[in-house]
């Protein structure tokens, strides 16, 4: 359906109008769940602490519920990347209504080079697709992405892993990597009822700030090898699980000062970094 007038004014702009006017019913193939709960949207944007000098980046805005609230804060610029072509016209409506400089990219975030963005110190505010959220986080971690702060929505279970400590069932490879590279904080949970359509799980908002330096010295390539091997066989003792990445696992563990009979969930971030440095030396 095409709306009768060329552009809505900002008082008429809202998520339900856009879904109706542009027939933007969610596509299961894209994992779309549109956020519409105003109180949640306000809390997300408030957490970003946007001012007139802020540059904002948003992944998968859909019909623009977050984008609208961001535009109300009048940042210096907004860049959005959206894979679904149906949503592009709605996003241009927001740009015209709020007269905010919005760069709208119709593309795939997995293929997008964030370092092509002209600005640095960008705030990334995104409701991430569940199926690629951790993949995106690792991509940004390993590519020197120009983001100074992230306010991101994850599936609640994933968010709990991001902030998990050792000796917990939720402690995982992504727990270690995230906390090694970022200062991370779980801000609040988002019920499934805040979305159209309602997903099967709840979500959580997480704030991440890149550390000036990673928590402990380590080469990320070797750290990832260690984490994949140890958490890939998390019920095995380290002397066995680490042997899948190097045959002399006991020597590596001895040099790192880590007991061979421990398991992945028992180790601190520092211990994983110590092991990765010893692996790098012997490789």
N, C-alpha and C positions, 0 to 999 in steps of 0.2 A: 504494500500500500504506500502511496506517495502522499505526503502531507500537503494541504491546500496552499499554504504560503511558503515562500522559499526558506525562511529561517524563523525559528521560534525565538522569543526573547528569553532572557535568563530566568524570568519568573515562571515561565512555562516549562522549562527544562526539567525533566525528571525521568528516572529509569523506566517507569511503567509506560510513560508516553512513548519513549523510544522503542520499547519492545513491541508495542501495538502499532506505531506508525511505520516502522521499518520491518515488521514481521520477523523480529529477531528472537525467535524461539530457539532455545539452546540446541546445539548439535552434540549428540552423544559422542560422535567421533572425535570432537575437539575437547571433550571433557568439560564442557561449559556449565558453570553454575553461577548465575548472575547475582551479585550481592546487592540487596536493596534496602536492608535495615538501616535507617538513617542514623540511629544512635551509634551503631558499630562503625559506620563510615566516618562519622565525626571523630570518634575515638582514634581511628587509624590515622587520619590526617593530622589530628592534634599531636599525636606522638612524634610526627616528623618535624614539628616546630618550624614550619615554613615561614619565610619572610620575603620581602620584596627582592632580595638578592639571590634567592634560591633557584637552582636549576633542578628540575624534577624529571625522572625517567619512570615510565610505567609499562609493565609487561602485560599484555592481554587485557586491555581495558574493557573489551566487549562493548556494550552500549554506553559505557562511560560513567557509571555511578561514582566511582572514586575520582575520575577525571573532573567531574563537575565540582565536587567538594574541593579538590586541589585548586581548580581555576578560581574559585571564590576567594582563595588566599592571595591571589595576584602575585604569583612568583614571577621571576624574571623570564623563565622559559619552561615549557613542558615538552617532553618528547615521549610519544607513545608508539609501541609496536604491536600490531594486531594482525593475526593470521587470517581471520574471518573477514572477507571482503564486504559482507553485508553490514558490518559495523562501521565502515569507514565514513559513510555519509552522516551517520549520527555523530561521529566524533568531529566532523567539520561543523556541524550545528553548534557544538559546544564552543569551538574556536570563535565562531561568528558572534554568538550570544554574549560571551564574556570578554571578547577583544583581547584575549591572552595569546601570546605567541605559542602556538602548538605545532610541533613538527609531527606529522602523522605518517608512520611507516607501515605499509601493508607488507608484512613479511613474517618469517619464521625466526623466533628468538634464538633457537638452537644454532641457526646458520649466521646470525647477526654478529658483526664485529663491534663490540661496545667501544673499542678504542677508536672507532671512526667518529665518535661523538666529539664535537668541537670543544666542549667544556670539560673541566675537571671538577672535583668536589661535588658531584651530583648526588642527590638523594633519590634512591630507588624505592618507590612505593608501589608494591605489586601484590595482587591476588594471584599467586602462581598456580598454573595447572598442576594438579596433584601428581600426575604421571611423569612430570619432568622436573619437579621442584629440586630434588637433591642433585640431579644432573646439572641444573642451572647454577646452583650454589657452588659446586666444584668447578664449573667452567669459569665463573667470575673470580674464584679464588686463584686459579692457575693462569689467568690471562691478564693480570694487572688491570682489571676493569676500573674505570674512573669514578667509582662510587665511594663517597665518604661516609655514608650511612644507608642502611637498608631497613625498611619497615615492610616485612613480608608476611603473607599469609601462607601457612602450611597446613596440611592435614595434622590434626592434633597429635596423632601417634608419632609423626615425623618430628614435630616441634619438641616433643618430650625427649626424643633421641638427641636432638641438637644440644640440649642443655643437661643431658644426663651425666652423672658421675660414675666412677668405677664401682664395681661390685653391685651394679643394678642390671636387671634384665634388659633395660632400654639402652644400656651403654653399648656403643657400636662404633664402627669405622667412622661414620659421619659425626659422631660425638667428638671424637679425638681431633679429626681434621678441622671441624668448625671452631672448637674452642682453642685450638692451636693458632689459628689464623685470625679469629675475630673475638672481640668482646661481645658476648651474646647474652640476651636476656629475653625470657618469655614474658610478654606484657599482659595478655589476657586471652581468654578463650572465646570462640565465636560459635554459637549453636547452629545446627544445620538449618533451623527455621529461618535464618537470616538470608537464605538464598532462594532463587528461582532457577530451576527446580530444586527441591530440597535434596541435598546429597545424603548418602547413607551414614556419613561420619561427621563429627564435629571438627572444627578447625581452630587454629591458634595464631595469634599475631606475635611475631618475634622481631626484636630489634637487634641488628648486628652492626658493629663498627669495626672496620679493619684495624688491627693493631699496628703501631708504628713499625714493629718487628714481630715476627711470630714468637710465640711464647717461649720456645726453646730452639736452639740451632738445629736445623735438619734440612736435608734436601727433599723437597716435596715428592719427587719421583720415587726415591727410596722409602720415604715414609709411607707412601701409598702402597708400595709393594709389601711392606711389613704388615700394614693394616689389613690388606686384602687376604693375605695368607693366614694371619692369626685369627681374624674374625670370621674368615671363610670356614675355619675348622675350630670354632670357639670352644667346643667341648673337649678338644684335645689339649694335652699339655704343650707348652711352648716348644719344647725340644722336637715335638712331632709336627705341630702346625707350621713352625718356621722352616722346617726341612723342605717344604714345598717350594720355597723361594731360594734356599741355598742348602746344599748337602751338609755343610759344617755348621749346623745350627747351634750345637752346644758350645762351640768356640765363640760364636758371635754373642751368645747370651752371657757367657763367662766374662768376656771383655766388657760387656755393657753392665755387668754387675747385677744381672737379673737371674733369679733362680729358674732352673729348667723345668721344674714341675708346676709352675704357675700356669694359669690360663689367661687368655686375652682380657677377660672381664676384670682380672685382678690388677692389671697394670695401670699406672698413671700415665698422663700425657708425656711427662718427662722421660719415663722409662721407654715408651715407644720411640721417642726421639733418639735416646741413647742407642737403642737397638738399630735404628735406621742408619745412624752414623757409622756404627761398626760394620753393618752390611755394606755400606758404600766403600769403606776401606778395603774390605776383603774381595770385593767384586772386580 
